[in-house]
Amino acid sequence: MSTPAATPPAAREPELPGQTVVVIGGSAGIGLETARRAQAEGAGVILTGRHQERLDHAARELGALATATFDANDPVALAKFLEQLPGPIDHVMVTAGRPYYARLADMDFGQARRALESSAMLMLGVARYASGKVRPGGTLLFMSGTGGRRPGPGLAVISAVTASLPALAANLALEIAPVRVNVIAAGFVDTPLSASLLGAGLDERRQELRATLPIGRVIGPADVAALAVHIMANTALTGATYDVDGGQQLVPGH
């Protein structure tokens, strides 16, 4: 008696076929990994960054449709880039920016002011200048964090920023519908930015998280990229904030 041949699994259709994804801050870390993931799901990518050499390297790797070098927190440069985008596009993801941590006594008020303004104003600028280029059902996707939800010394500025972005996303999702607006809130992610912030303490932080996180490992850019592409593909998602932190918020002291 012959054994029936096993049926090969059906090939999965790509999630973003023929779509165009713009990644602001796409030359490294979460942005670059999201661009890789989006491309693997059938999208073409447009990348921006502040560092020309790094951006060029990423563009060559991915065969990017286009690139632009500018500081996303420069409102004039941001508006110019978005207004000149060849439309229509499908999704814009913003990973540009870095957090500011300082105790009140040590706080540089200039840096604190820029940190408080930059994330919210970047979201508003992208919404104003990109929404007219995005197809209905596409999404504007912004990065935030979970660490600032728990008060602590040195966290005043980042806590204020963390609290503001979900409220902005919810309001913008109504105002610019049917374009969708969403936020990803990440815990510690093992990226070049994390390395620059922690310096010599990076390995200790990795070991601590491996020992304490419920998932038993450190979150990487690919984890965030997988969530980002899912949010792009799932047109039922808007006005919400999605956490990806491996359970970091569940662990006391984290």
N, C-alpha and C positions, 0 to 999 in steps of 0.2 A: 504494500500500500504506500503510495507516494505521499509525501508531505507537501501541502500547498505552499507555494512560494510566498514569502513574507511580502506584504504590501508596503512599498516605501512610503515614508511620511510625505504628506502633501507639502509642496514648497510654500513657504509663507510669503505673502505679498508684502512688499515694502510699505512702510507706514506713511512716507512723505513723497510719493512718486511725483516727479516733475515739479516739486515745489521749490521756492527760493527762501532761504533762511539767512538773515543778516545777524551776525554776532558782533556786538560792540564790546570789545575786549576779547577778541577771538584769537589772539596770538599765542596764548599759553593757558595752562591750568584748566579750569572748568569750561571756559569759553572755547578753547581749542578742542577739548574732548567732546563738547556738545556738537561742534562743527563736524568732527569725525563721525559721530553717531548719526547726525542728520544726513550726511552724505551717504553713509552706509544704508540708510533707509530711503534713498532715491532722490534726495534734495540736492540742489546746487547751493553753494554757500558764498556769501560776501563777508569778508573779514575786515575788522578795523582794529587798530592798536596804536599805542604811543611810540613803540620802538620799531623802527623801520626794518632792521636786520631780522629781528625775531618774527615780524609780520611776514616778511618775504619768505622766510623759511617755512612758515605754516602754509602760506599760499602755494608754494611749490609742492609741498607734501600732498595737499588736498586738491590741487588744480582749481583753486578758487575762481569764481566768476569775476571777482573784482576785489580790490583792497583799497583802504584809505587810512592814512596815518594822521591822527589828531588826538588831542586830549578831549575825552568825552565830557569833561566838566567845563569845557569852554563853550558857552552857549551859542556863540556865533558860529564856531566850527561845527558844532553838532547840527545846528539848523541847516547850514549849508550842505553838509553831507546828506542829511535826510531829504531835503528838498530836491537834491540832484539825483536821488536814487532812481534808476530806471524801473518804473512800476509796471504792473503791479507785483508786489512781493507777498509772501505768505506769513512770515513770522519774523519778529525782531527779538533777540535775546540780549540782555544787557548784563555783563559781568564786570564792567569797569568799576574802579574805585577800591578803596581800602578803608578798614575801620580805624577809628581813633580812640585809643585808651589812655586815660590820664586821671589821676586823682585831682580833686579840685585845687589843692594847694600847688600842684605842679602844672596845672593846665595852661597851655598856650591858647589864649582866647581866640587868636586869629585862626589857628588850626581847628579849634572846636567849632567856630562859626562856619568854616568851610565844610567841615564834616556834617554839621547839622543841615546845611543848605544843600550840599551837593547831591545827596541821594534823592531827596524829594524833588529838587529842581530838575535833575536828570530824568526822573520818571515823567514829570510834567512836560519837559521838552520833547522827549521821545513820543509821548502821547499826542502832543500838538502837531509835530512835524511829520510823524510817520503814519499816523492813523489813516490819512487820506491815500496812502500808497498800499495799505494792507488790504487784501481781499477779505470780504465778509467771511467770518469764521476763523480767520487767522488770529494769532495772539501776539501781544506784547508781553514779554516775560522778563521779570526782574529778579535779582538776587538779594536776599536778606539773610538774617541769621537767627539762630535760636538762643545763642549764648546771652544776649542782652535782655532776655525775658526775666532773668533772675537778678534782682538788685545786688549790688556789691560795690566796694570801693574801686574807683577807676572806671566804672561802667556807665556813668551818667550819660555821656554823649551817645554811646552806641545803643543804650537802652532807649533813648528818645527816638533815634533813627529806626530801631527795630519796631517800636510801637506805631510809628507813623506810616510805614509802607503798606501794611495790610489795609488800613483805612483809605489810603490813596487809591490802591488798586480797586477796592470795592466801588468807590465813587466813579473812577474813570471807566470801569466796566459798564456802568450805566450810561455815562455821558458819550462814549464813543462807540457803543454797540452799533452794528453787530461784530465789530472787532473786539476780541476778548482781551482781558488784562488779568494776569496772574503773577504770583510771587512764589519763588522757592526760598524757603528758610532752611539754611544748612547749619549743622553743627561744625565741629572741626573737620576740615577737609584737607587731606595731605597734598598740598599744592606748593608751587614756588612762592606764592604770597605767604602761606603759613610759615615756610622756611625763613623768609625774610623777617617776619614778625617775631619768631621765637628764637632764631639764631641757634646758639649752642644748646638751648633747651628743647630742641625739636625731638631728638630721640627719646628723651625722658617723657615727653608728652605722648608720643606714640605708644611707648610701653605702658604708660598709665591707662590709656584708652583701651588698649588690647586687654588689659587685666580687668577693667571695670565695665565696659560697654556690654549690654545684653547680647549684642551680635558677636562679640569676641574678636572684633577686628576694627581697623581704622577705616573711616569713610574715605573713598578716593574720588577723583573727578568723574570716573566712569559711572559711579552711583548717581551722581547729580545729573549727568548727561542723559542717563536712561529715563529719569523722571522728567527732564526737560522735553525730550522728544515725545514722551507719552502725553504731556500737556499740550504740545503742539498738535498732536494727531487727534486727540479726543475733543471734539468740538462742543461737548457738553460742559466743559470746565471754564468758568470765568468768575472773576471777582473774588478769588480765593487765594489762600496762602497754604502751601504744601510743605510739610517738614520732611527733611531727610537728614537724620543725625544719629542713626544707629541706636536710638534710645538714650542719648546723652542727657536729655532733660529729665529722665527718670532716675538718674543716679545722683544722690546727694553730693553737693559740693562741685558739681560740674555745670 
